[in-house]
Amino acid sequence: MGLIDTHTHLESFQRKGELPAVLTRAREAGVEAMITIGTSTDDWALYRETAEALAGFVHYTVGLHPCAVEEDWPAQVAQMEAFWTAAGRLRPVALGEVGLDRFHLPKDPTEAARVFALQCAAFDAGLEMARRLEVPVVIHSRGAFRECVERIDASGVAWHRVIFHCFVEGAEEMRMLMSRGGWGSFTGVLTYKSADAVREAARVQGLERFLLETDAPYLTPVPHRGKPNEPGYVALTAAYAASVFGVKLDEVVRVSTRNARHVFGLT
């Protein structure tokens, strides 16, 4: 059994012509599958084509990242559902990433409030679609964890289908997530010296509910921090997680891969 990178962004590698080499290195590192995450109409069709060409190895999602939300967001969201209904085409394994991001808001308070309101409206629309389609939903939450939780509560989305990607909150937030049945997924941040709270959150969730991701090309794990990330580096985070949980690497691989296949319905 190999590893699954549950959250990566292959678009940058594809545009640079680097994808074949990146995928080869991933296989050599023991990655058996990955999920490339949609962020806007710019990458949805590209990811579907990639997943169709590499069926079983690459899976994909469709979603509108909060930092990609602009005035035309309703037109983009309106196109998402067709990826589940198009005859003869490979369906996404989740809706996302969608959510809220306060970190990248404009500095002007009035403009920030306007942009955040757009994010909230687009997030609600994405959640409503995920509820109606009964599909997993990948959440981006930066500086807005409780607001995301409140909106998910109000949406009627089944919490066992909710994945908070790149979980960087603490133990209290993880308990809040677990009490609802949601999942937290961990990146290379887990390996950072300053990430004690993240490691504690991983222990609170426990190995039995552990999910791994790279968020490549971002958040590269130690010892390559500061360089571009890639799916094969999920093996480094897995090895570090073994020390966090006090188990052998094989157990981290087995459990995290089982969980990924269960949560995302991978075959």
ZADREN-8682 format. One record per residue: x, y negated, z negated of N, C-alpha, C in turn; residue number from 0. Coordinates in Angstrom, 2 decimals, m for minus. Each point is the difference from the previous one (the first is absolute). Last residue first. Layout:
     n.x     n.y     n.z    ca.x    ca.y    ca.z     c.x     c.y     c.z  nr
       X       Y       Z       X       Y       Z       X       Y       Z NUM
...
***
This chain:
     n.x     n.y     n.z    ca.x    ca.y    ca.z     c.x     c.y     c.z  nr
  m11.54   m4.87    5.69    0.05    1.40    0.43    1.27    0.24    0.79 266
   m2.29   m3.78   m3.87    0.92    0.34    1.08   m0.03    1.48    0.31 265
   m2.43   m3.38   m3.17   m0.63    1.02    0.84    0.86    0.43    1.15 264
    0.85   m3.17   m3.79   m0.18   m0.50    1.37   m0.64    1.03    0.93 263
    0.85    1.03   m4.64   m0.59   m1.34   m0.02   m0.33   m0.48    1.41 262
    2.21    4.27   m0.57   m1.34   m0.02   m0.58   m0.65   m1.38    0.15 261
    4.48    0.62    1.36   m0.89    0.73    0.90   m1.44   m0.01   m0.52 260
    3.30   m1.91   m2.73   m0.16   m0.78    1.23   m0.96    0.68    0.95 259
    1.22    2.28   m3.96   m0.88   m1.13   m0.26   m0.26   m0.82    1.26 258
    3.09    3.56    0.24   m1.36    0.52   m0.23   m0.97   m1.14   m0.20 257
    4.48   m1.16    0.22   m0.50    0.39    1.32   m1.41    0.57   m0.10 256
    2.26   m1.08   m3.97   m0.31   m1.24    0.73   m0.56    0.32    1.39 255
    1.43    3.64   m2.75   m1.19   m0.67   m0.54   m0.36   m1.24    0.81 254
    3.91    2.55    1.21   m1.21    0.83    0.08   m1.24   m0.79   m0.42 253
    4.26   m2.08   m0.43   m0.37    0.19    1.41   m1.33    0.75    0.08 252
    1.88   m0.45   m4.22   m0.47   m1.30    0.48   m0.47    0.12    1.44 251
    2.06    3.74   m1.82   m1.33   m0.18   m0.60   m0.59   m1.34    0.43 250
    4.41    1.12    1.30   m0.97    0.85    0.71   m1.41   m0.20   m0.53 249
    3.75   m2.08   m2.17   m0.47   m0.68    1.21   m1.06    0.81    0.73 248
    0.46    0.71   m5.27    0.84    0.19    1.17   m0.62   m0.69    1.21 247
   m0.94   m2.03   m4.89   m0.25    1.26    0.70    0.99    0.12    1.15 246
   m1.09   m3.85   m3.15    0.74    1.07   m0.65   m0.26    1.36    0.61 245
   m1.56   m4.66    1.17   m0.93    0.98   m0.56    0.70    1.16   m0.70 244
    2.53   m3.48    2.04   m1.02   m0.72   m0.79   m0.92    1.00   m0.70 243
    3.21    1.59    3.07    0.61   m0.37   m1.28   m0.98   m0.73   m0.90 242
   m1.40    1.15    4.31    0.25    1.24   m0.74    0.63   m0.30   m1.35 241
   m0.64   m3.48    3.11   m1.21    0.33   m0.74    0.17    1.29   m0.80 240
    3.40   m1.37    2.99    0.00   m0.81   m1.22   m1.22    0.32   m0.85 239
    0.31    2.11    4.13    1.06    0.49   m0.87    0.05   m0.79   m1.30 238
   m3.00   m1.45    3.33   m0.43    1.29   m0.56    1.04    0.54   m0.97 237
    1.06   m3.83    2.45   m0.97   m0.32   m1.06   m0.50    1.28   m0.66 236
    2.81    0.51    3.67    0.75   m0.61   m1.10   m0.91   m0.34   m1.17 235
   m1.86    1.65    4.04    0.70    1.07   m0.72    0.79   m0.54   m1.18 234
   m2.13   m2.83    3.14   m0.95    0.47   m1.01    0.63    1.12   m0.82 233
    2.07   m2.06    3.84    0.44   m0.39   m1.33   m1.02    0.36   m1.08 232
   m0.71    0.60    4.78    0.86    1.02   m0.59    0.44   m0.31   m1.41 231
   m2.62   m3.16    2.72   m0.73    1.11   m0.62    0.88    1.06   m0.66 230
    1.88   m4.98    0.19   m0.55    0.85    1.03   m0.60    1.24   m0.65 229
    2.29   m5.50   m0.97   m0.51    1.29   m0.45   m0.48    0.81    1.21 228
    3.92   m4.05   m0.35   m1.33    0.40    0.46   m0.37    1.40   m0.47 227
    3.32   m2.64   m3.14    0.04    0.38    1.40   m1.40    0.40    0.45 226
    0.78   m1.20   m4.45    0.58   m1.13    0.73    0.15    0.28    1.47 225
    0.07    4.09   m3.37   m0.76   m1.23   m0.19    0.73   m1.18    0.67 224
    1.11    4.90   m0.36    0.02   m0.79    1.23   m0.76   m1.31   m0.13 223
    0.64    3.99   m3.16    1.11   m0.97    0.02    0.05   m0.88    1.23 222
   m4.20    0.20   m2.08    1.42    0.14   m0.33    0.44    1.37    0.53 221
   m4.25   m1.94    2.53    0.44    0.50   m1.30    1.51   m0.10   m0.18 220
   m3.38   m3.27    2.98    0.95    1.10    0.11    0.47    0.46   m1.38 219
   m3.59   m3.30    1.97    0.12    0.64   m1.31    0.89    1.24    0.03 218
   m1.95   m1.38    4.81    0.18   m0.79   m1.22    0.32    0.90   m1.19 217
   m1.31    0.96    4.86    1.43   m0.20   m0.26    0.31   m0.80   m1.26 216
   m3.00    3.34   m0.88    1.04   m0.39    0.95   m0.58   m0.94    1.06 215
   m1.87    2.30   m4.09   m0.37   m1.33    0.45    1.08   m0.56    0.94 214
   m0.32    4.51   m2.37    1.16   m0.90    0.17   m0.42   m1.45    0.16 213
   m2.29    4.40   m2.91   m0.01   m0.77    1.24    1.30   m0.78    0.13 212
   m3.07    4.03   m3.24    1.24   m0.64    0.43   m0.21   m0.77    1.29 211
   m2.97    2.12   m4.63    0.06   m0.22    1.45    1.25   m0.82    0.33 210
   m2.39    3.14   m4.44    1.05   m0.84    0.57   m0.10   m0.05    1.53 209
   m2.44    2.29   m3.87   m0.71   m0.93    0.87    0.98   m0.91    0.76 208
    1.50    3.37   m3.08   m1.09    0.70    0.66   m0.81   m0.90    0.93 207
    3.62   m1.61   m2.87    0.44    0.68    1.21   m1.16    0.62    0.76 206
   m0.96   m4.28   m3.11    0.46    1.38   m0.12    0.36    0.61    1.34 205
   m1.66   m4.48   m2.00   m0.78    0.71    0.99    0.35    1.49   m0.01 204
    2.50   m2.67   m2.83   m1.39   m0.02   m0.44   m0.88    0.75    1.00 203
    4.51   m0.66    1.11   m0.15    1.02   m1.04   m1.43    0.07   m0.52 202
    1.06   m3.37    3.09    0.08    1.31    0.66   m0.17    1.12   m1.02 201
    0.26   m4.37   m1.63   m1.28    0.21    0.68   m0.02    1.35    0.70 200
    4.03   m1.37   m1.92   m0.96    0.37   m1.03   m1.38    0.25    0.60 199
    3.35   m1.59    2.84    0.28    1.39   m0.39   m0.97    0.46   m1.09 198
   m0.24   m4.46    1.28   m0.47    0.85    1.09    0.24    1.46   m0.33 197
    1.67   m3.24   m2.93   m1.46    0.04   m0.09   m0.59    0.90    1.08 196
    4.71   m0.83   m0.02   m0.41    0.85   m1.12   m1.52    0.14   m0.07 195
    3.41   m2.12    3.38   m1.38    0.49    0.17   m0.44    0.94   m1.12 194
    4.40   m2.29    1.22   m0.92   m0.88   m0.74   m1.42    0.54   m0.06 193
    3.57    2.24    2.43    0.40   m0.10   m1.41   m1.01   m0.78   m0.83 192
   m1.45    2.77    4.42    0.68   m1.26   m0.32    0.24   m0.10   m1.51 191
   m2.39    3.54    2.59    1.43    0.21   m0.25    0.72   m1.25   m0.48 190
   m4.69    0.13    1.28    0.16    0.91   m1.13    1.47    0.14   m0.39 189
   m1.40   m2.28    3.93    0.05   m0.85   m1.20    0.22    0.85   m1.24 188
   m0.80    1.84    4.41    1.37   m0.08   m0.50    0.15   m0.93   m1.19 187
   m4.95    1.65    0.58    1.04   m0.26    0.99    1.39    0.08   m0.63 186
   m5.38    2.01   m1.13    1.24   m0.64   m0.44    1.05   m0.03    1.11 185
   m5.77    0.23   m1.18    1.06    0.57    0.81    1.28   m0.81   m0.24 184
   m5.12    1.14   m2.55    1.09   m0.93    0.23    1.10    0.70    0.77 183
   m5.74    0.77   m0.70    1.38    0.48    0.12    0.97   m1.17    0.15 182
   m5.38    0.93   m2.32    0.84   m0.46    1.10    1.43    0.51   m0.09 181
   m3.96    0.48   m3.10    0.28    1.09    0.93    0.87   m0.38    1.17 180
   m1.49   m2.50   m4.09   m0.98   m0.03    1.09    0.20    1.15    1.00 179
    2.92   m0.75   m3.67   m1.31    0.16   m0.63   m1.12    0.02    1.04 178
    4.53   m0.88    1.29   m0.27    1.41   m0.25   m1.39    0.23   m0.62 177
    1.58   m4.46    0.72   m0.20    0.70    1.27   m0.42    1.45   m0.23 176
    1.17   m2.56   m3.72   m1.22   m0.54    0.57   m0.35    0.71    1.30 175
    4.09    0.98   m2.02   m1.11    0.61   m0.75   m1.34   m0.49    0.52 174
    3.83   m1.97    1.82   m0.13    1.38    0.46   m1.13    0.71   m0.75 173
    1.11   m4.34   m1.34   m0.69   m0.01    1.29   m0.17    1.42    0.55 172
    2.48   m0.50   m3.95   m1.39   m0.39   m0.24   m0.80    0.02    1.30 171
    4.71    0.80    0.13   m0.76    1.13   m0.53   m1.48   m0.35   m0.19 170
    2.45   m3.09    3.54    0.48    0.72   m1.17   m0.94    1.10   m0.44 169
    1.07   m2.00    5.18   m0.56   m0.49   m1.25    0.53    0.86   m1.15 168
    0.72    0.54    4.82    1.06   m0.68   m0.75   m0.55   m0.65   m1.26 167
   m1.11    3.54    4.52   m0.45   m0.35   m1.34    1.17   m0.58   m0.79 166
   m1.10    1.20    5.01    1.08   m0.75   m0.63   m0.39   m0.47   m1.39 165
   m4.30    1.44    2.20    1.34    0.27    0.51    1.00   m0.92   m0.68 164
   m4.86    2.12   m1.28    0.72   m1.26   m0.16    1.44    0.26    0.42 163
   m4.69    2.68    1.22    1.44    0.10   m0.23    0.58   m1.41   m0.09 162
   m5.10    2.91   m0.12    0.71   m1.29   m0.04    1.47    0.22   m0.36 161
   m3.84    3.22    0.16    0.56   m0.25    1.34    0.86   m1.27    0.04 160
   m2.44    1.45   m3.86    0.96    1.08    0.26    0.60   m0.11    1.40 159
   m3.46   m3.02   m1.57    1.34   m0.30   m0.49    1.00    1.12    0.27 158
   m4.35   m1.59    2.87    0.33    1.07   m0.93    1.46   m0.14   m0.44 157
   m3.12   m4.20    1.52    0.96    0.96    0.53    0.30    1.05   m1.08 156
   m2.81   m4.00   m0.54   m0.60    1.34    0.10    0.91    1.03    0.64 155
    0.56   m4.94   m1.21   m0.22    0.43    1.38   m0.75    1.32    0.11 154
    1.62   m2.37   m4.08   m1.25   m0.55    0.53   m0.37    0.59    1.36 153
    4.11    1.21   m2.12   m1.12    0.40   m0.87   m1.33   m0.42    0.61 152
    3.86   m1.58    2.08   m0.22    1.41    0.30   m1.16    0.54   m0.84 151
    1.39   m4.32   m0.88   m0.68    0.04    1.29   m0.24    1.45    0.45 150
    2.40   m0.77   m4.03   m1.38   m0.49   m0.14   m0.76    0.10    1.32 149
    4.62    1.05   m0.02   m0.78    1.01   m0.72   m1.47   m0.43   m0.10 148
    3.04   m3.09    1.82   m0.23    1.12    0.91   m0.87    1.06   m0.67 147
    1.35   m3.56   m2.65   m1.00   m0.45    0.98   m0.30    1.10    1.02 146
    3.41    0.72   m3.15   m1.32    0.06   m0.63   m1.10   m0.45    0.96 145
    4.54   m0.24    1.56   m0.42    1.37   m0.32   m1.42    0.04   m0.55 144
    3.20   m3.46    2.17   m1.46   m0.03   m0.03   m0.58    1.37   m0.37 143
    4.68   m1.27    1.10   m0.44   m1.10   m0.84   m1.50   m0.08   m0.16 142
    1.03    3.12    3.54    1.19   m0.72   m0.50   m0.47   m1.24   m0.74 141
   m1.81    4.81    2.58   m0.33   m0.92   m1.10    1.29   m0.65   m0.48 140
   m2.41    3.46    3.98    1.14   m0.90   m0.22   m0.43   m0.98   m1.08 139
   m2.00    5.14    1.46   m0.12   m1.35   m0.56    1.35   m0.68   m0.11 138
   m2.86    4.12    2.84    1.31   m0.36   m0.50   m0.01   m1.48   m0.40 137
   m3.85    4.19    0.60    0.31   m1.40    0.25    1.30   m0.35   m0.71 136
   m3.18    4.60    2.05    0.94   m0.60   m0.95    0.29   m1.45    0.37 135
   m4.72    1.82    1.54    1.40    0.30    0.29    0.88   m0.59   m1.10 134
   m5.06   m0.18    1.37    0.44    0.99   m0.99    1.42    0.46    0.29 133
   m2.96   m3.41    2.20    0.65    1.08    0.72    0.44    1.14   m0.91 132
   m2.00   m3.87   m1.89   m0.95    0.54    0.96    0.58    1.20    0.76 131
    2.75   m2.40   m3.06   m1.10    0.66   m0.72   m0.94    0.69    0.98 130
    3.44   m2.62    1.79    0.55    1.22   m0.60   m1.08    0.77   m0.75 129
   m1.15   m4.21    1.71    0.18    0.97    1.09    0.54    1.32   m0.55 128
   m0.43   m3.57   m2.97   m1.34    0.45    0.41    0.11    1.04    1.11 127
    3.95   m2.10   m1.43   m0.50    0.94   m1.01   m1.37    0.54    0.40 126
    1.87   m3.37    2.67    0.73    1.24    0.15   m0.47    1.06   m0.97 125
   m1.79   m4.31   m0.36   m0.47    0.63    1.23    0.70    1.33    0.23 124
    1.41   m2.65   m3.63   m1.34    0.53   m0.25   m0.54    0.72    1.24 123
    4.07   m2.27    0.47    0.15    1.17   m0.87   m1.35    0.65   m0.26 122
    0.09   m4.08    2.31    0.49    1.09    0.85    0.15    1.29   m0.80 121
   m1.20   m3.87   m2.37   m1.08    0.36    0.92    0.41    1.17    0.88 120
    3.22   m1.85   m2.90   m1.05    0.68   m0.76   m1.12    0.48    0.92 119
    3.49   m2.63    1.86    0.47    1.33   m0.39   m1.10    0.80   m0.71 118
   m0.86   m4.49    0.97   m0.01    0.82    1.23    0.45    1.42   m0.30 117
    0.33   m3.08   m3.47   m1.41    0.30    0.25   m0.16    0.84    1.28 116
    4.24   m1.65   m1.08   m0.36    1.11   m0.89   m1.47    0.38    0.18 115
    1.66   m3.74    2.37    0.58    1.24    0.52   m0.41    1.19   m0.86 114
   m1.29   m4.29   m1.46   m0.67    0.33    1.26    0.48    1.34    0.54 113
    2.08   m1.79   m3.82   m1.35    0.46   m0.32   m0.75    0.41    1.26 112
    4.24   m1.93    0.50    0.12    1.32   m0.61   m1.38    0.58   m0.31 111
    0.29   m4.43    1.53    0.23    0.95    1.09    0.11    1.42   m0.54 110
   m0.39   m3.39   m3.15   m1.22    0.05    0.80    0.14    1.00    1.13 109
    3.79   m0.84   m2.79   m1.08    0.71   m0.69   m1.27    0.12    0.83 108
    5.12   m0.14    1.85   m1.07   m0.97   m0.22   m1.20    0.71   m0.61 107
    3.71    2.56    1.40    0.26   m0.70   m1.27   m1.09   m1.03   m0.31 106
   m0.86    4.67    2.84    0.58   m1.34    0.16    0.17   m0.69   m1.34 105
    0.10    5.36   m0.07   m0.95   m1.08    0.27    0.72   m1.32    0.22 104
    1.68    4.67   m1.08    0.32   m0.72    1.23   m0.98   m1.13    0.33 103
   m0.43    2.80   m3.96    1.41   m0.35    0.06    0.33   m0.88    1.20 102
   m4.30    2.17   m1.13    0.19   m1.38   m0.48    1.44   m0.48    0.19 101
   m3.43    3.91    2.15    1.41   m0.35   m0.19    0.09   m1.47   m0.41 100
   m3.63    4.68    0.91    0.19   m1.40   m0.36    1.47   m0.26   m0.30  99
   m2.68    3.94    3.26    0.14   m0.41   m1.39    0.17   m1.49   m0.16  98
    0.69    4.72    3.55   m0.84   m1.16   m0.23    0.18   m0.41   m1.46  97
    2.48    3.40    4.09   m0.16   m0.48   m1.34   m0.85   m1.25   m0.03  96
   m2.07    3.71    1.78    0.94   m0.81   m0.77    1.26   m0.27    0.81  95
   m3.74    4.13   m0.16   m0.20   m1.40    0.35    0.95   m0.81   m0.87  94
    0.71    5.30    1.70   m0.47   m0.91   m1.05   m0.28   m1.36    0.62  93
    1.42    3.66    2.64   m0.16    0.79   m1.22   m0.46   m0.86   m1.18  92
   m1.02   m0.55    5.59    0.88   m0.39   m1.11   m0.25    0.90   m1.21  91
   m1.00    2.04    4.91   m0.53   m0.95   m0.98    1.06   m0.41   m1.03  90
    0.25    1.65    5.39    0.37    0.35   m1.36   m0.48   m1.07   m0.97  89
   m2.56    1.01    4.70    1.20   m0.67   m0.51    0.23    0.39   m1.45  88
   m3.85    1.29    2.86    1.23    0.56    0.53    1.27   m0.64   m0.49  87
   m4.32   m2.92   m0.49   m0.01    1.42    0.37    1.36    0.43    0.54  86
   m1.13   m4.00   m3.59    0.41    0.20    1.39    0.11    1.49    0.32  85
   m1.00   m2.06   m4.41   m1.11    0.48    0.84    0.39    0.28    1.45  84
    2.86   m1.82   m3.59   m0.58    1.23   m0.55   m1.04    0.61    0.94  83
    2.13   m4.09    1.02    1.08    0.97   m0.10   m0.47    1.31   m0.63  82
   m2.82   m3.87    0.40    0.12    0.73    1.26    1.12    1.04   m0.05  81
   m0.82   m3.20   m3.54   m0.81    1.20   m0.06    0.11    0.85    1.25  80
    2.22   m4.37   m0.46    0.59    1.13   m0.72   m0.80    1.28    0.13  79
   m0.92   m4.64    1.73    0.62    0.98    0.90    0.46    1.26   m0.72  78
   m1.89   m3.83   m2.26   m1.04    0.61    0.84    0.56    1.06    0.93  77
    2.85   m2.72   m2.69   m0.65    1.06   m0.78   m1.04    0.73    0.84  76
    2.08   m3.75    1.95    0.94    1.11   m0.16   m0.65    1.16   m0.75  75
   m2.47   m3.97    0.52    0.17    0.63    1.31    0.96    1.19   m0.09  74
   m0.71   m2.73   m3.85   m1.16    0.85    0.30    0.14    0.72    1.34  73
    3.48   m3.13   m1.48    0.00    1.33   m0.59   m1.25    0.83    0.32  72
    1.83   m4.67    1.27   m0.62    0.96    0.92   m0.11    1.41   m0.59  71
    2.10   m3.72   m2.30   m1.40   m0.35    0.23   m0.72    1.02    0.87  70
    4.10    2.09   m2.38   m0.17   m1.38    0.45   m1.48   m0.24    0.27  69
    3.71    3.92   m2.26   m1.37   m0.51    0.06    0.01   m1.48    0.39  68
    3.81    2.97   m0.94   m0.36   m0.13    1.42   m1.40   m0.57    0.18  67
    1.93    1.07   m4.26    0.82   m1.07    0.56   m0.22   m0.20    1.49  66
   m2.26    3.54   m2.41   m0.46   m1.33   m0.43    0.82   m1.16    0.56  65
   m0.65    4.58    2.75    0.82   m0.44   m1.14   m0.45   m1.39   m0.43  64
   m2.76    3.80    2.64    0.39   m1.41    0.16    0.68   m0.46   m1.29  63
   m0.62    5.17    2.60   m0.41   m0.94   m1.04    0.49   m1.40    0.30  62
    0.24    5.72    1.30   m0.41   m1.27    0.62   m0.48   m0.92   m1.11  61
    3.51    4.67    0.51   m1.16   m0.67   m0.57   m0.29   m1.26    0.81  60
    2.81    5.15    0.82   m0.11   m1.46    0.01   m1.26   m0.48   m0.70  59
    4.09    4.33    0.75   m1.42   m0.33   m0.14   m0.09   m1.52   m0.06  58
    3.93    3.92    1.56   m0.38   m1.39   m0.26   m1.52   m0.10   m0.03  57
    1.60    4.30    0.35    1.18   m0.61   m0.61   m0.26   m1.46   m0.36  56
   m3.38    2.54    2.11    0.41    0.81   m1.13    1.21   m0.55   m0.72  55
   m0.62   m1.49    5.00   m1.09    0.52   m0.85    0.54    0.95   m1.07  54
    1.82   m3.41    3.45    0.74    0.74   m1.03   m0.97    0.59   m1.02  53
   m1.59   m2.52    3.69    1.19    0.59    0.62    0.76    0.89   m0.97  52
   m3.76   m2.46   m1.50   m0.44    1.00    0.97    1.19    0.72    0.64  51
    0.83   m3.58   m2.93   m0.51    1.16   m0.75   m0.50    1.09    0.94  50
    1.44   m4.07    1.90    1.14    0.68   m0.63   m0.46    1.25   m0.72  49
   m3.29   m2.80    1.82    0.76    0.66    1.07    1.18    0.78   m0.57  48
   m2.49   m2.64   m2.96   m0.79    1.14    0.45    0.75    0.77    1.08  47
    1.92   m3.98   m1.53    0.12    1.08   m0.98   m0.83    1.21    0.39  46
   m0.27   m3.86    2.68    1.36    0.52    0.06    0.16    1.18   m0.95  45
   m3.98   m2.48   m0.11    0.05    0.87    1.17    1.37    0.65    0.14  44
   m0.51   m3.11   m3.62   m0.92    1.13   m0.10    0.12    0.97    1.18  43
    2.42   m4.41   m0.95    0.64    1.30   m0.11   m0.95    1.20    0.04  42
   m1.23   m4.79    0.42    1.28    0.09    0.70    0.58    1.40   m0.02  41
   m4.00   m1.53   m2.37   m0.23    0.52    1.35    1.29    0.14    0.79  40
    0.68    0.31   m5.17   m0.78   m0.92    0.82   m0.22    0.63    1.36  39
    2.08    2.40   m3.61   m0.07   m1.30   m0.66   m0.82   m1.03    0.77  38
    1.13    5.85   m0.77   m0.46   m1.12    0.81   m0.14   m1.28   m0.79  37
    3.31    4.44   m0.76   m1.12   m0.76   m0.54   m0.33   m1.21    0.86  36
    2.18    5.33    0.14    0.35   m1.36    0.39   m1.25   m0.88   m0.17  35
    1.82    4.84   m2.18   m1.19   m0.77    0.39    0.46   m1.41    0.32  34
    2.43    5.29   m0.03   m0.03   m1.37   m0.47   m1.28   m0.66    0.49  33
    2.92    5.22   m0.70   m1.07   m0.84    0.57    0.11   m1.40   m0.57  32
    3.25    3.37   m0.96   m0.83    0.82    0.89   m1.15   m0.79    0.63  31
    5.27   m0.81   m2.18   m1.34   m0.56    0.12   m0.80    0.84    0.99  30
    4.81    0.42   m1.38   m1.01    0.86   m0.59   m1.41   m0.55    0.03  29
    4.33   m1.67    1.88   m0.10   m0.27   m1.43   m1.08    0.84   m0.68  28
    0.68    0.14    4.72    1.22    0.51   m0.61   m0.01   m0.19   m1.51  27
   m3.52   m1.85    2.52   m0.08    1.46    0.01    1.22    0.61   m0.69  26
    0.05   m4.62    0.60   m1.02    0.37   m0.96   m0.13    1.52   m0.09  25
    2.84   m1.86    3.24    0.59   m0.08   m1.34   m1.01    0.39   m1.07  24
   m1.57   m0.23    4.40    0.97    1.09   m0.13    0.63    0.01   m1.38  23
   m2.82   m3.56    1.11   m0.76    1.22   m0.25    0.92    1.21   m0.12  22
    1.94   m4.14    1.11   m0.57   m0.09   m1.35   m0.76    1.28   m0.34  21
    1.66   m0.51    4.38    1.09    0.24   m0.94   m0.51   m0.01   m1.44  20
   m3.12   m1.03    3.45    0.48    1.38    0.10    1.09    0.33   m1.01  19
   m1.65   m4.60    0.22   m0.86    0.99   m0.64    0.51    1.43    0.15  18
    1.68   m4.53    1.60    0.73    0.79   m0.99   m0.80    1.18   m0.53  17
   m0.91   m3.96    3.13    0.47    1.22    0.64    0.73    0.94   m0.93  16
   m2.35   m4.27   m0.94    1.45   m0.08    0.19    0.56    1.23    0.72  15
   m4.67   m0.38   m1.17    0.31   m1.18    0.83    1.49   m0.09    0.32  14
   m1.53    3.42   m2.94   m0.45    0.23    1.37    0.39   m1.16    0.91  13
    0.83   m0.31   m4.62    0.92    0.95    0.62   m0.38    0.25    1.46  12
   m2.83   m2.73   m2.60    1.28   m0.69    0.21    1.02    0.93    0.66  11
   m4.31    1.76   m1.18   m0.04   m0.96    1.11    1.35   m0.65    0.27  10
   m1.49    3.25   m3.55    0.89    0.41    1.08    0.12   m1.03    1.11   9
   m1.19    0.46   m5.43   m0.38   m0.87    1.11    0.98    0.26    1.15   8
   m2.04    2.90   m4.66    1.12   m0.57    0.72   m0.54   m0.85    1.13   7
   m1.65    3.44   m4.20   m0.21   m1.40    0.39    1.28   m0.53    0.63   6
   m0.51    4.51   m1.80   m1.41   m0.36    0.16   m0.22   m1.44    0.45   5
    3.70    4.12    0.43    0.05   m1.44   m0.23   m1.41   m0.53    0.26   4
    1.73    5.12   m1.34   m0.88   m0.84    0.79    0.18   m1.45   m0.44   3
    3.12    4.99   m0.17   m0.55   m1.22   m0.59   m0.97   m0.68    0.96   2
    0.93    5.46    0.12    0.75   m1.24    0.07   m0.74   m1.15   m0.64   1
    0.35    5.83   m0.25   m0.84   m1.20    0.00    0.87   m1.24    0.00   0
***
